[in-house]
């Protein structure tokens, strides 16, 4: 396939080594792994809230904000 003045060969995929080089060139080195003794467990403390608490009556809140 020819685009402009450069040849583009779309039939030859990259090798694994070439893909590894391209990943390294784009993203660089991975950070060092955290040792197990420095890791800590996390826990959710509050339930997830998808919408704020309505102010006033729920019917009025729905009308103001497009609810049913």
N, CA, C and O atoms as a GROMACS GRO file, in nm:
protein
  272
    1UNK      N    1   0.085  -0.117   0.000
    1UNK     CA    2   0.000   0.000   0.000
    1UNK      C    3   0.090   0.124   0.000
    1UNK      O    4   0.192   0.126   0.069
    2UNK      N    5   0.054   0.224  -0.075
    2UNK     CA    6   0.136   0.344  -0.086
    2UNK      C    7   0.054   0.465  -0.044
    2UNK      O    8  -0.053   0.490  -0.099
    3UNK      N    9   0.106   0.540   0.055
    3UNK     CA   10   0.042   0.665   0.101
    3UNK      C   11   0.142   0.777   0.083
    3UNK      O   12   0.251   0.772   0.140
    4UNK      N   13   0.107   0.877   0.007
    4UNK     CA   14   0.198   0.988  -0.013
    4UNK      C   15   0.326   0.938  -0.075
    4UNK      O   16   0.323   0.869  -0.178
    5UNK      N   17   0.439   0.970  -0.015
    5UNK     CA   18   0.568   0.928  -0.069
    5UNK      C   19   0.630   0.814   0.013
    5UNK      O   20   0.741   0.772  -0.017
    6UNK      N   21   0.561   0.765   0.115
    6UNK     CA   22   0.617   0.660   0.200
    6UNK      C   23   0.543   0.529   0.176
    6UNK      O   24   0.422   0.528   0.151
    7UNK      N   25   0.617   0.421   0.185
    7UNK     CA   26   0.556   0.288   0.174
    7UNK      C   27   0.508   0.244   0.312
    7UNK      O   28   0.581   0.257   0.410
    8UNK      N   29   0.388   0.193   0.319
    8UNK     CA   30   0.332   0.143   0.443
    8UNK      C   31   0.303  -0.005   0.421
    8UNK      O   32   0.220  -0.040   0.338
    9UNK      N   33   0.371  -0.090   0.496
    9UNK     CA   34   0.352  -0.234   0.483
    9UNK      C   35   0.260  -0.280   0.595
    9UNK      O   36   0.301  -0.288   0.711
   10UNK      N   37   0.134  -0.310   0.562
   10UNK     CA   38   0.038  -0.349   0.664
   10UNK      C   39   0.031  -0.500   0.682
   10UNK      O   40  -0.042  -0.548   0.769
   11UNK      N   41   0.107  -0.577   0.603
   11UNK     CA   42   0.101  -0.722   0.612
   11UNK      C   43   0.196  -0.782   0.714
   11UNK      O   44   0.180  -0.899   0.749
   12UNK      N   45   0.294  -0.706   0.763
   12UNK     CA   46   0.393  -0.759   0.855
   12UNK      C   47   0.365  -0.709   0.997
   12UNK      O   48   0.394  -0.593   1.027
   13UNK      N   49   0.311  -0.793   1.085
   13UNK     CA   50   0.289  -0.749   1.223
   13UNK      C   51   0.423  -0.740   1.299
   13UNK      O   52   0.522  -0.799   1.257
   14UNK      N   53   0.423  -0.668   1.409
   14UNK     CA   54   0.542  -0.657   1.492
   14UNK      C   55   0.569  -0.790   1.562
   14UNK      O   56   0.477  -0.868   1.587
   15UNK      N   57   0.694  -0.814   1.593
   15UNK     CA   58   0.731  -0.931   1.673
   15UNK      C   59   0.707  -0.897   1.820
   15UNK      O   60   0.684  -0.781   1.854
   16UNK      N   61   0.713  -0.998   1.906
   16UNK     CA   62   0.696  -0.974   2.050
   16UNK      C   63   0.803  -0.880   2.104
   16UNK      O   64   0.774  -0.794   2.187
   17UNK      N   65   0.927  -0.895   2.055
   17UNK     CA   66   1.035  -0.806   2.100
   17UNK      C   67   1.010  -0.662   2.058
   17UNK      O   68   1.038  -0.569   2.133
   18UNK      N   69   0.959  -0.644   1.936
   18UNK     CA   70   0.929  -0.508   1.890
   18UNK      C   71   0.816  -0.446   1.970
   18UNK      O   72   0.822  -0.328   2.005
   19UNK      N   73   0.711  -0.525   2.000
   19UNK     CA   74   0.602  -0.475   2.085
   19UNK      C   75   0.655  -0.439   2.224
   19UNK      O   76   0.615  -0.337   2.280
   20UNK      N   77   0.743  -0.520   2.280
   20UNK     CA   78   0.801  -0.491   2.412
   20UNK      C   79   0.878  -0.360   2.409
   20UNK      O   80   0.869  -0.280   2.501
   21UNK      N   81   0.956  -0.339   2.302
   21UNK     CA   82   1.030  -0.213   2.290
   21UNK      C   83   0.935  -0.094   2.280
   21UNK      O   84   0.957   0.009   2.343
   22UNK      N   85   0.829  -0.107   2.200
   22UNK     CA   86   0.734   0.003   2.185
   22UNK      C   87   0.662   0.034   2.317
   22UNK      O   88   0.640   0.151   2.349
   23UNK      N   89   0.626  -0.070   2.394
   23UNK     CA   90   0.564  -0.047   2.526
   23UNK      C   91   0.661   0.026   2.617
   23UNK      O   92   0.622   0.120   2.686
   24UNK      N   93   0.787  -0.016   2.617
   24UNK     CA   94   0.887   0.046   2.703
   24UNK      C   95   0.909   0.192   2.661
   24UNK      O   96   0.923   0.279   2.746
   25UNK      N   97   0.913   0.218   2.530
   25UNK     CA   98   0.932   0.354   2.481
   25UNK      C   99   0.814   0.443   2.519
   25UNK      O  100   0.832   0.562   2.548
   26UNK      N  101   0.694   0.388   2.520
   26UNK     CA  102   0.576   0.469   2.550
   26UNK      C  103   0.556   0.488   2.700
   26UNK      O  104   0.528   0.600   2.745
   27UNK      N  105   0.570   0.380   2.778
   27UNK     CA  106   0.534   0.386   2.919
   27UNK      C  107   0.654   0.389   3.014
   27UNK      O  108   0.638   0.424   3.131
   28UNK      N  109   0.772   0.353   2.967
   28UNK     CA  110   0.890   0.353   3.053
   28UNK      C  111   0.893   0.232   3.145
   28UNK      O  112   0.828   0.130   3.119
   29UNK      N  113   0.970   0.244   3.253
   29UNK     CA  114   0.985   0.134   3.349
   29UNK      C  115   0.867   0.130   3.445
   29UNK      O  116   0.810   0.234   3.479
   30UNK      N  117   0.832   0.012   3.490
   30UNK     CA  118   0.732  -0.002   3.594
   30UNK      C  119   0.794   0.039   3.727
   30UNK      O  120   0.914   0.022   3.748
   31UNK      N  121   0.713   0.094   3.819
   31UNK     CA  122   0.768   0.126   3.951
   31UNK      C  123   0.802  -0.004   4.025
   31UNK      O  124   0.748  -0.110   3.995
   32UNK      N  125   0.890   0.007   4.122
   32UNK     CA  126   0.928  -0.110   4.202
   32UNK      C  127   0.807  -0.161   4.280
   32UNK      O  128   0.724  -0.082   4.326
   33UNK      N  129   0.798  -0.291   4.295
   33UNK     CA  130   0.687  -0.351   4.370
   33UNK      C  131   0.699  -0.318   4.518
   33UNK      O  132   0.809  -0.313   4.573
   34UNK      N  133   0.585  -0.296   4.583
   34UNK     CA  134   0.583  -0.271   4.726
   34UNK      C  135   0.598  -0.404   4.799
   34UNK      O  136   0.525  -0.498   4.771
   35UNK      N  137   0.692  -0.413   4.892
   35UNK     CA  138   0.710  -0.539   4.965
   35UNK      C  139   0.586  -0.569   5.051
   35UNK      O  140   0.517  -0.477   5.096
   36UNK      N  141   0.557  -0.697   5.074
   36UNK     CA  142   0.436  -0.734   5.150
   36UNK      C  143   0.430  -0.671   5.289
   36UNK      O  144   0.320  -0.640   5.336
   37UNK      N  145   0.544  -0.652   5.355
   37UNK     CA  146   0.539  -0.595   5.492
   37UNK      C  147   0.500  -0.447   5.491
   37UNK      O  148   0.463  -0.393   5.595
   38UNK      N  149   0.507  -0.380   5.376
   38UNK     CA  150   0.467  -0.239   5.368
   38UNK      C  151   0.326  -0.220   5.317
   38UNK      O  152   0.277  -0.107   5.309
   39UNK      N  153   0.260  -0.328   5.281
   39UNK     CA  154   0.122  -0.320   5.230
   39UNK      C  155   0.025  -0.318   5.347
   39UNK      O  156   0.054  -0.371   5.454
   40UNK      N  157  -0.090  -0.256   5.325
   40UNK     CA  158  -0.193  -0.254   5.429
   40UNK      C  159  -0.328  -0.285   5.366
   40UNK      O  160  -0.351  -0.257   5.248
   41UNK      N  161  -0.416  -0.340   5.444
   41UNK     CA  162  -0.550  -0.371   5.397
   41UNK      C  163  -0.636  -0.246   5.403
   41UNK      O  164  -0.618  -0.161   5.490
   42UNK      N  165  -0.729  -0.234   5.311
   42UNK     CA  166  -0.821  -0.120   5.313
   42UNK      C  167  -0.964  -0.172   5.319
   42UNK      O  168  -0.994  -0.282   5.273
   43UNK      N  169  -1.049  -0.092   5.377
   43UNK     CA  170  -1.191  -0.129   5.388
   43UNK      C  171  -1.275  -0.005   5.365
   43UNK      O  172  -1.238   0.105   5.406
   44UNK      N  173  -1.389  -0.022   5.300
   44UNK     CA  174  -1.482   0.088   5.280
   44UNK      C  175  -1.547   0.121   5.413
   44UNK      O  176  -1.590   0.031   5.486
   45UNK      N  177  -1.553   0.249   5.446
   45UNK     CA  178  -1.613   0.288   5.573
   45UNK      C  179  -1.755   0.339   5.557
   45UNK      O  180  -1.837   0.322   5.648
   46UNK      N  181  -1.785   0.400   5.445
   46UNK     CA  182  -1.921   0.450   5.421
   46UNK      C  183  -1.976   0.387   5.295
   46UNK      O  184  -1.900   0.360   5.201
   47UNK      N  185  -2.107   0.362   5.290
   47UNK     CA  186  -2.164   0.307   5.168
   47UNK      C  187  -2.155   0.410   5.055
   47UNK      O  188  -2.155   0.531   5.081
   48UNK      N  189  -2.147   0.364   4.935
   48UNK     CA  190  -2.141   0.451   4.819
   48UNK      C  191  -2.274   0.524   4.802
   48UNK      O  192  -2.380   0.465   4.817
   49UNK      N  193  -2.266   0.651   4.770
   49UNK     CA  194  -2.388   0.730   4.748
   49UNK      C  195  -2.393   0.772   4.602
   49UNK      O  196  -2.304   0.842   4.554
   50UNK      N  197  -2.497   0.728   4.532
   50UNK     CA  198  -2.510   0.761   4.391
   50UNK      C  199  -2.573   0.898   4.368
   50UNK      O  200  -2.550   0.959   4.263
   51UNK      N  201  -2.649   0.945   4.461
   51UNK     CA  202  -2.708   1.079   4.447
   51UNK      C  203  -2.721   1.142   4.584
   51UNK      O  204  -2.731   1.072   4.685
   52UNK      N  205  -2.720   1.274   4.590
   52UNK     CA  206  -2.726   1.341   4.719
   52UNK      C  207  -2.861   1.324   4.787
   52UNK      O  208  -2.962   1.292   4.723
   53UNK      N  209  -2.861   1.345   4.917
   53UNK     CA  210  -2.987   1.341   4.991
   53UNK      C  211  -3.078   1.453   4.942
   53UNK      O  212  -3.032   1.567   4.928
   54UNK      N  213  -3.204   1.424   4.916
   54UNK     CA  214  -3.294   1.530   4.869
   54UNK      C  215  -3.323   1.632   4.980
   54UNK      O  216  -3.338   1.595   5.097
   55UNK      N  217  -3.330   1.758   4.942
   55UNK     CA  218  -3.367   1.865   5.036
   55UNK      C  219  -3.517   1.887   5.022
   55UNK      O  220  -3.566   1.908   4.912
   56UNK      N  221  -3.588   1.881   5.132
   56UNK     CA  222  -3.734   1.897   5.126
   56UNK      C  223  -3.800   1.764   5.100
   56UNK      O  224  -3.747   1.658   5.132
   57UNK      N  225  -3.918   1.771   5.040
   57UNK     CA  226  -3.995   1.649   5.011
   57UNK      C  227  -3.939   1.579   4.887
   57UNK      O  228  -3.897   1.646   4.793
   58UNK      N  229  -3.938   1.446   4.885
   58UNK     CA  230  -3.886   1.373   4.768
   58UNK      C  231  -3.958   1.408   4.638
   58UNK      O  232  -3.895   1.413   4.532
   59UNK      N  233  -4.091   1.434   4.644
   59UNK     CA  234  -4.165   1.468   4.522
   59UNK      C  235  -4.114   1.600   4.463
   59UNK      O  236  -4.097   1.611   4.342
   60UNK      N  237  -4.089   1.698   4.548
   60UNK     CA  238  -4.037   1.826   4.501
   60UNK      C  239  -3.896   1.812   4.445
   60UNK      O  240  -3.862   1.877   4.347
   61UNK      N  241  -3.816   1.730   4.507
   61UNK     CA  242  -3.680   1.709   4.459
   61UNK      C  243  -3.683   1.646   4.321
   61UNK      O  244  -3.609   1.687   4.232
   62UNK      N  245  -3.770   1.545   4.302
   62UNK     CA  246  -3.781   1.479   4.172
   62UNK      C  247  -3.826   1.578   4.064
   62UNK      O  248  -3.774   1.575   3.952
   63UNK      N  249  -3.921   1.665   4.096
   63UNK     CA  250  -3.968   1.763   3.998
   63UNK      C  251  -3.858   1.863   3.961
   63UNK      O  252  -3.844   1.898   3.844
   64UNK      N  253  -3.782   1.908   4.060
   64UNK     CA  254  -3.676   2.006   4.032
   64UNK      C  255  -3.563   1.947   3.948
   64UNK      O  256  -3.502   2.018   3.868
   65UNK      N  257  -3.535   1.820   3.966
   65UNK     CA  258  -3.418   1.760   3.902
   65UNK      C  259  -3.454   1.658   3.794
   65UNK      O  260  -3.368   1.578   3.754
   66UNK      N  261  -3.575   1.658   3.746
   66UNK     CA  262  -3.613   1.575   3.632
   66UNK      C  263  -3.642   1.431   3.664
   66UNK      O  264  -3.640   1.348   3.574
   67UNK      N  265  -3.669   1.397   3.788
   67UNK     CA  266  -3.702   1.259   3.823
   67UNK      C  267  -3.847   1.228   3.789
   67UNK      O  268  -3.921   1.314   3.743
   68UNK      N  269  -3.886   1.108   3.813
   68UNK     CA  270  -4.023   1.066   3.782
   68UNK      C  271  -4.111   1.085   3.903
   68UNK      O  272  -4.230   1.056   3.898
   0.00000   0.00000   0.00000
